[in-house]
Amino acid sequence: MAFRDPFDRKALLTTDEAAQLLHIPVATLRYWRTKGGGPEWIKIGRHVRYTPEALTDYIESCRVRAS
């Protein structure tokens, strides 16, 4: 099984892969989806996928600056 580059802009990442990249539990991503939070996601049939760009955008939106 070949390892794919998770930051390939054309990649569609599974929930497990996205959780690994964000260093959070899979359950957290599932919870965010039900509450309308977290990174943008794509639904293909019954499968949920994330783009690397959506994960990067979400990380940047979480940036906090000291006042």
Backbone bond lengths (Angstrom), bond angles and torsions (degrees), N, CA, C in turn:
res aa  C-N    CA-C-N  psi(-1)  N-CA   C-N-CA  omega(-1)  CA-C   N-CA-C  phi
1 M - - - 1.455 - - 1.524 108.60 -
2 A 1.298 117.14 122.69 1.462 122.04 -178.20 1.524 109.99 -82.60
3 F 1.334 115.35 138.59 1.464 120.39 177.01 1.515 108.52 -81.52
4 R 1.315 116.57 131.15 1.463 119.21 177.96 1.521 109.81 -98.82
5 D 1.300 114.90 152.29 1.465 121.32 179.02 1.523 108.50 -72.19
6 P 1.342 119.62 114.71 1.463 120.79 -177.11 1.525 113.04 -68.17
7 F 1.320 117.88 -12.56 1.456 119.87 179.42 1.521 112.39 -102.02
8 D 1.330 116.76 10.71 1.466 121.48 172.17 1.525 106.86 -65.07
9 R 1.323 117.63 122.33 1.472 121.68 -175.32 1.528 112.80 -59.78
10 K 1.323 118.01 -21.67 1.460 120.93 -179.12 1.525 112.14 -90.93
11 A 1.327 116.56 -6.70 1.462 120.60 -176.74 1.522 110.84 -70.12
12 L 1.303 115.57 144.40 1.458 122.03 169.61 1.516 105.88 -115.58
13 L 1.310 116.00 117.88 1.455 122.26 -174.56 1.518 111.12 -95.53
14 T 1.318 116.31 143.30 1.457 121.25 175.11 1.531 109.47 -74.20
15 T 1.310 115.83 170.24 1.463 120.52 176.10 1.523 110.46 -60.84
16 D 1.320 117.04 -41.32 1.477 120.50 178.50 1.522 111.19 -61.07
17 E 1.328 116.91 -45.42 1.466 121.05 -179.72 1.524 111.32 -64.96
18 A 1.331 116.77 -42.43 1.466 120.57 179.09 1.521 110.74 -63.22
19 A 1.314 116.80 -42.76 1.468 121.05 178.99 1.526 110.82 -62.16
20 Q 1.324 117.33 -40.09 1.469 120.84 178.02 1.524 110.58 -62.96
21 L 1.324 116.96 -43.71 1.465 120.08 -179.23 1.523 112.21 -66.30
22 L 1.344 116.65 -34.26 1.465 120.77 -179.71 1.534 112.25 -86.83
23 H 1.328 116.60 -8.57 1.474 122.22 -177.80 1.530 111.48 59.23
24 I 1.333 115.10 45.83 1.465 121.58 177.92 1.528 108.73 -132.96
25 P 1.319 117.99 160.75 1.469 120.19 177.30 1.532 111.59 -68.66
26 V 1.318 116.11 148.18 1.469 121.88 175.97 1.526 109.59 -56.29
27 A 1.317 116.76 -38.53 1.470 121.15 -179.11 1.527 111.56 -59.36
28 T 1.318 117.45 -31.66 1.464 120.42 179.08 1.522 110.37 -66.45
29 L 1.325 117.62 -44.19 1.472 119.95 177.24 1.524 110.47 -61.71
30 R 1.314 117.22 -41.94 1.473 120.27 178.50 1.533 110.76 -62.18
31 Y 1.308 116.57 -43.22 1.465 121.22 179.05 1.533 110.13 -62.06
32 W 1.326 116.77 -47.41 1.469 120.00 179.31 1.522 111.35 -57.80
33 R 1.346 117.35 -40.07 1.466 119.45 -179.97 1.520 111.01 -62.60
34 T 1.335 117.99 -38.98 1.468 119.89 -179.10 1.518 111.84 -72.23
35 K 1.337 116.96 -25.80 1.463 121.17 -178.16 1.533 112.62 -98.99
36 G 1.323 117.79 -1.74 1.459 120.41 177.76 1.517 113.81 81.94
37 G 1.307 118.15 22.56 1.460 121.05 179.00 1.509 111.44 -117.08
38 G 1.314 115.17 -171.10 1.460 120.65 177.67 1.512 112.45 78.19
39 P 1.332 116.04 -170.37 1.463 120.25 -178.63 1.528 111.73 -71.21
40 E 1.333 115.79 155.90 1.467 120.39 175.47 1.517 108.59 -62.73
41 W 1.317 116.41 146.74 1.453 121.33 -179.92 1.513 109.80 -136.19
42 I 1.311 114.59 163.09 1.463 122.23 -177.95 1.522 107.59 -119.11
43 K 1.314 116.48 136.41 1.466 121.06 177.11 1.530 107.62 -108.29
44 I 1.317 116.64 118.14 1.464 122.57 177.71 1.522 105.95 -116.69
45 G 1.319 114.96 102.75 1.462 118.73 -171.99 1.512 107.97 64.03
46 R 1.305 117.29 -121.45 1.470 120.10 176.67 1.521 112.41 -103.57
47 H 1.325 115.96 10.10 1.463 121.38 -178.57 1.525 111.14 -99.28
48 V 1.316 116.11 138.20 1.465 122.53 178.34 1.519 108.14 -103.62
49 R 1.329 115.73 133.89 1.461 121.16 178.34 1.516 109.73 -135.05
50 Y 1.330 115.73 155.81 1.452 123.50 177.99 1.524 108.34 -125.35
51 T 1.328 116.37 145.42 1.460 119.31 173.37 1.526 108.24 -95.78
52 P 1.325 117.17 150.36 1.464 119.28 175.76 1.527 111.77 -56.80
53 E 1.328 116.56 -36.65 1.462 120.74 179.28 1.528 111.16 -62.44
54 A 1.333 117.76 -40.98 1.468 121.05 178.71 1.523 110.91 -63.97
55 L 1.331 116.85 -38.83 1.465 120.06 178.80 1.526 110.90 -67.70
56 T 1.328 116.87 -42.34 1.463 120.88 177.94 1.520 110.89 -63.12
57 D 1.334 117.17 -43.88 1.468 121.16 178.23 1.527 110.87 -60.65
58 Y 1.330 116.35 -41.68 1.455 119.77 -179.80 1.530 110.80 -65.19
59 I 1.316 116.71 -44.11 1.469 120.31 178.69 1.529 109.95 -58.83
60 E 1.319 116.64 -44.21 1.469 120.12 179.25 1.528 111.62 -64.42
61 S 1.329 117.66 -34.49 1.466 120.44 179.98 1.522 112.02 -71.12
62 C 1.324 117.11 -16.73 1.467 121.81 179.58 1.518 112.63 -90.98
63 R 1.317 115.97 -4.87 1.465 120.04 -177.78 1.532 109.89 -61.91
64 V 1.312 116.28 133.36 1.469 122.31 -179.92 1.518 108.27 -117.91
65 R 1.300 116.16 132.44 1.449 121.11 177.04 1.528 109.16 -109.24
66 A 1.304 115.81 138.59 1.470 120.33 178.24 1.536 109.18 -67.34
67 S 1.286 115.94 144.92 1.470 118.69 -179.41 1.517 112.20 -93.61
